[in-house]
């Protein structure tokens, strides 16, 4: 036990600082002396992301298209808002990705960010798929792949956040309860199995992030929680869908997350983050929404940070969807980072 604790503390000491220097600018305007590397020179230090060791400074993260292979969009966002994200998230599918992309992950880490992999056990777009039921994971059908990935992550040796099977309380992925033959309790069992496989390989450089969607219908989040022994951080994914989806309407950041934060805090006191968030231009004032988001985060320091979903997908969620959006984000981020 003492050896494990010492390893954990040594790993914590390798974490890069999560907060960078803010340099206000308008989108597309880059001062000649400014560079991604320069932004990191005066980065503020954090104590730790582990409960009981220190207070976490707020984290600015981004889910960036192209990452980890192409960091062009990531770098453009950093320059637009004058701050480097300290967490970079991307999505990997079990049906496609067989090897840990160490070279690309190292490139992300070289920007000063902690790499976060949203690890998705499916063949994309197949919600009903007997090959990827939760029972199939728990019973070891995928152990050769999980073992291989665990050994590769362990060999990499640097911090990696693993967001396994996110939004498990929804019905749009094959690991959701109530779809693909999954029963209550199956998710927690599958999570613990994957965690145990990693532990057996000595992959102590992994931070495990449990990330449900904001409350969805009557799903009981407590039944989906694997337990504090198997989870290092928790996060919530939520969006202001406005009129993008049928039946949805404009919601403030508080309206999207407030009830779900309360529910999660009744389940666990592990460090809490916003795992994905976004707002569209349609249906309201995106710049004002972003300003309100940062003001709300300021009032709720129990939320340790957020990851902006910077994709043009169902709608244009990107920070750079407009100049007003960029300006609002830049101003809010500057204040938030130095709270």
SENUPA-172598 format. One record per residue (C-alpha): x negated, y, z negated; residue in three letters. Coordinates in steps of 0.2 Angstrom, whole numbers, plus 2048, in hexadecimal, padded with zeros to 3 digits. Each point is the difference from the previous one (the first is absolute). Layout:
XYZALA...
END
This chain:
800800800UNK7F280C7FBUNK7F77FD811UNK81180380AUNK8028117F6UNK7EE805804UNK8037FC812UNK80F80B800UNK7F880E7F8UNK7F17FF80CUNK80D80080FUNK80980F7F9UNK7F080A800UNK7FE7FD813UNK811808804UNK7FD81080AUNK8088107FAUNK812802805UNK801813802UNK7F780A80DUNK7FC812803UNK80F80A807UNK7FC80C80FUNK810809806UNK802800813UNK80D80080DUNK8027F180BUNK7F37FE80EUNK7F580E7F9UNK7F07F97F9UNK7F280B7F9UNK7EF7FD808UNK7F87FB7F0UNK80E7F47FAUNK7FF7ED802UNK8077F17F8UNK7F07FD7F6UNK7FF8127FAUNK8127FE7F8UNK7FA7F37F5UNK7F08097F9UNK80A8087F1UNK80C7F27FDUNK8077FF7EEUNK7FD7F17F6UNK80D7F47F9UNK7FE7F67F0UNK8097F0806UNK80F7F8807UNK8017F47F3UNK80C8027F1UNK7F78037EFUNK7EF806808UNK805811807UNK80C80C807UNK8037FF813UNK7FE81080AUNK80E80280DUNK7FD7F6810UNK803806812UNK8027F180BUNK8067FE812UNK8067F280AUNK7F7804810UNK8047F9812UNK7F07F8807UNK7F87FC7F0UNK7F57F77FDUNK7FA7FE812UNK802812805UNK7FE80E7F4UNK80480E80CUNK8128047F9UNK7F97FF7EEUNK7F280C803UNK80C80C809UNK80C8007F1UNK7F18037F4UNK7FB80F80AUNK811807803UNK8048007EDUNK7EE8047FAUNK7FF7F07F5UNK7FB7EE803UNK80C7F37FAUNK7F97F57F2UNK80A7F1804UNK8037FA812UNK80D7F3804UNK8037F580FUNK80A7F0804UNK7FA7EF803UNK80B7F1806UNK7FC7EE7FBUNK8057FA811UNK7F380C808UNK7F28037F5UNK7F57F17FCUNK7F08097FAUNK7FD80E7F4UNK7FA80F80AUNK7F18047F6UNK7F880C80CUNK80F80A802UNK8048007EDUNK7EE8067FDUNK80380E80CUNK8108067F6UNK7F67FF7F0UNK7F280A807UNK80D80F802UNK8017FF7EDUNK8117F7800UNK8057F07F7UNK8077F480EUNK8117FA7FCUNK8077F180BUNK8137FD800UNK7FF7ED803UNK80F7F9808UNK8047EE801UNK8097FE810UNK800800813UNK806812804UNK812803802UNK8057EE7FCUNK80B8027F0UNK8067EE800UNK7F17F5802UNK7FE7F07F7UNK7ED801801UNK80080F7F5UNK80C7FC7F2UNK7FA8057EEUNK8017ED7FCUNK7F47FC80EUNK7F480D7F8UNK8027F97EEUNK7FE7EE806UNK7EF803808UNK805800813UNK7F680F803UNK7F17FD7F4UNK7F37FD80DUNK803812807UNK8028077EEUNK7F07F87FAUNK7F7806810UNK8058127FDUNK7FD7FF7EEUNK7EE7FA803UNK7FD80E80DUNK80780E7F4UNK7F57F97F2UNK7F180080BUNK803812805UNK7FF8047EEUNK806812800UNK8118077FAUNK8107FA80AUNK8128037FBUNK80B7F2806UNK812804802UNK8077EF803UNK8127FE807UNK8068117FDUNK813805800UNK8047EF7FAUNK8118067FAUNK806804811UNK8077F480EUNK7F580680EUNK7F17F47FDUNK7FF7ED7FEUNK7FA8017EEUNK8108097FBUNK80B7F87F3UNK8107FA808UNK7F97FE811UNK7F67F2808UNK8057F37F3UNK7F880A7F2UNK8087FF7EEUNK7FE80B7F1UNK7F07FD7F7UNK7F77FA810UNK7F7810804UNK7F88017EFUNK7FA7EE801UNK7F9803812UNK7F78107FAUNK7F87F77F1UNK7FB7F280BUNK7F780C80CUNK7F88097F1UNK7FA7F07F9UNK7F87FA810UNK7F6811801UNK7FB7FE7EEUNK7FA7EF803UNK7F480680DUNK7F980E7F4UNK80880E80AUNK7FF80C7F1UNK7FF81080CUNK8127FF804UNK80D80C7F8UNK8127F8802UNK80E80C803UNK8127FB7FFUNK80A80B80BUNK8137FE802UNK80B80C80AUNK80A80C7F6UNK8107F87F9UNK8097F680DUNK8127FB7FDUNK8017F57F0UNK7EF7F8801UNK7F97FD7EEUNK7EE806801UNK7FB7F87F0UNK8037EE808UNK7F380580DUNK7F28057F4UNK7F27F47FFUNK7FB8067EFUNK7F280C7F9UNK7F37F2801UNK802800813UNK803812804UNK7F380F7FEUNK80B80E807UNK812802805UNK80780B80EUNK811805808UNK803802812UNK80D80D805UNK80580C80DUNK80C80F804UNK8097F780EUNK80A810803UNK80B7FC810UNK7F37F4807UNK80A7F17FBUNK8127FD801UNK8098047F0UNK7F18097F8UNK7FF8137FCUNK7F380C7FAUNK7F97FC7EFUNK7F380A7F5UNK7F07F77FAUNK8087FF7EFUNK8107F8807UNK7F67F3809UNK7F57FA7F2UNK8078057EFUNK80C7F27FCUNK7F37F3806UNK7F28077F6UNK80B7FE7F0UNK8037EE804UNK7EE7FC804UNK7FA8087F0UNK80D7F57F6UNK7F77F1808UNK7ED8057FEUNK7F580E7FBUNK7F27FB80DUNK7FA810809UNK80E80680CUNK7FE807811UNK80A80580FUNK7FC7F280CUNK808808810UNK809810803UNK80580B80EUNK80C80D806UNK807804812UNK802811808UNK8127FC805UNK80E8047F4UNK7F880D7F5UNK7F080A7FCUNK7F17F47FFUNK7F480D7FAUNK80C8047F1UNK8027EE7FDUNK7ED7FE7FFUNK7FE80F7F4UNK80D7F87F5UNK7F87EF800UNK7F08087F9UNK80980A7F3UNK8097F07FBUNK7F07F67FFUNK7F880E7F5UNK80F7FE7F4UNK7FD7ED7FFUNK7EE7FC7FCUNK8057EE7FCUNK8007FE813UNK7ED7FE804UNK801805813UNK8087FD810UNK7FD7F9812UNK80780A80EUNK8077F580FUNK7F780980EUNK8097F880FUNK80B80580EUNK80B7F17FFUNK8138007FCUNK7FD813800UNK7F180B7FFUNK7FB7FE7EEUNK7EF807803UNK7FA80F7F6UNK7FB808811UNK8127FF807UNK8008137FFUNK7F480F7FAUNK80C8047F2UNK7FF7EE7FAUNK7ED801800UNK8008107F7UNK80B7FA7F3UNK7F77F07FDUNK7EF8097FFUNK80680D7F3UNK8097F27F6UNK7F17F5800UNK7F480D7FBUNK80A8037F0UNK8047EE7FDUNK7EE7FA801UNK7FA80C7F2UNK80F7FE7F4UNK
END
